[in-house]
Amino acid sequence: MGFSPPHNRTSLLLPATLAVLTLLDGALTLWGLRLGAIEEANPLMRWLIDQNVVAFMAVKLALPVLLGVLLWRIGNRPHALVSRLVVIGVLAYGVVLVTHAQWILRGG
């Protein structure tokens, strides 16, 4: 039987929030591209979208999933750098979603 570290709600809630924001960003990006309302600025992501939208979403979700696994593994002793990265990710995706909301409200 393996060791399972204790967890607090914050250590799991932040990566889950980041994953949800990432999914929303990916879905809204694909929608905006389909409408011709936006262009993907990141060349790697643009290439992934052209190749396979599932691969695009998988790559987008990789960071929050990896951070979530890392936080889960370290339990109630989250490393300050990891915690800050998750918070920065949540804030960054919040800004991205505000940008998406602006083009949606303007009608694309």
Contacts in CASP RR format, 6 or more apart in sequence:
PFRMAT RR
TARGET T0000
AUTHOR 0000-0000-0000
METHOD contacts of the structure
MODEL  1
MGFSPPHNRTSLLLPATLAVLTLLDGALTLWGLRLGAIEEANPLMRWLID
QNVVAFMAVKLALPVLLGVLLWRIGNRPHALVSRLVVIGVLAYGVVLVTH
AQWILRGG
5 72 0 8 1.000
5 73 0 8 1.000
5 74 0 8 1.000
5 75 0 8 1.000
5 76 0 8 1.000
5 77 0 8 1.000
6 75 0 8 1.000
6 76 0 8 1.000
7 72 0 8 1.000
7 75 0 8 1.000
7 76 0 8 1.000
8 75 0 8 1.000
8 76 0 8 1.000
11 71 0 8 1.000
11 72 0 8 1.000
11 74 0 8 1.000
11 75 0 8 1.000
11 76 0 8 1.000
11 78 0 8 1.000
11 83 0 8 1.000
12 68 0 8 1.000
12 71 0 8 1.000
12 72 0 8 1.000
14 71 0 8 1.000
14 83 0 8 1.000
14 86 0 8 1.000
14 87 0 8 1.000
14 90 0 8 1.000
15 64 0 8 1.000
15 65 0 8 1.000
15 67 0 8 1.000
15 68 0 8 1.000
15 71 0 8 1.000
15 86 0 8 1.000
16 68 0 8 1.000
17 90 0 8 1.000
18 63 0 8 1.000
18 64 0 8 1.000
18 67 0 8 1.000
18 86 0 8 1.000
18 89 0 8 1.000
18 90 0 8 1.000
18 93 0 8 1.000
19 61 0 8 1.000
19 64 0 8 1.000
19 65 0 8 1.000
21 89 0 8 1.000
21 90 0 8 1.000
21 93 0 8 1.000
21 94 0 8 1.000
21 96 0 8 1.000
21 97 0 8 1.000
22 60 0 8 1.000
22 61 0 8 1.000
22 63 0 8 1.000
22 64 0 8 1.000
22 93 0 8 1.000
23 57 0 8 1.000
23 60 0 8 1.000
23 61 0 8 1.000
24 93 0 8 1.000
24 97 0 8 1.000
24 100 0 8 1.000
25 60 0 8 1.000
25 93 0 8 1.000
25 96 0 8 1.000
25 97 0 8 1.000
25 100 0 8 1.000
26 56 0 8 1.000
26 57 0 8 1.000
26 60 0 8 1.000
28 97 0 8 1.000
28 100 0 8 1.000
28 104 0 8 1.000
29 38 0 8 1.000
29 40 0 8 1.000
29 45 0 8 1.000
29 49 0 8 1.000
29 100 0 8 1.000
30 49 0 8 1.000
30 53 0 8 1.000
30 56 0 8 1.000
32 38 0 8 1.000
32 103 0 8 1.000
32 108 0 8 1.000
33 39 0 8 1.000
33 40 0 8 1.000
33 49 0 8 1.000
35 108 0 8 1.000
36 108 0 8 1.000
37 103 0 8 1.000
37 107 0 8 1.000
37 108 0 8 1.000
38 103 0 8 1.000
38 108 0 8 1.000
39 46 0 8 1.000
40 46 0 8 1.000
40 49 0 8 1.000
44 59 0 8 1.000
45 56 0 8 1.000
45 59 0 8 1.000
45 60 0 8 1.000
48 55 0 8 1.000
48 56 0 8 1.000
48 59 0 8 1.000
49 56 0 8 1.000
64 86 0 8 1.000
67 82 0 8 1.000
67 85 0 8 1.000
67 86 0 8 1.000
68 86 0 8 1.000
70 82 0 8 1.000
71 78 0 8 1.000
71 82 0 8 1.000
71 83 0 8 1.000
71 86 0 8 1.000
74 82 0 8 1.000
END
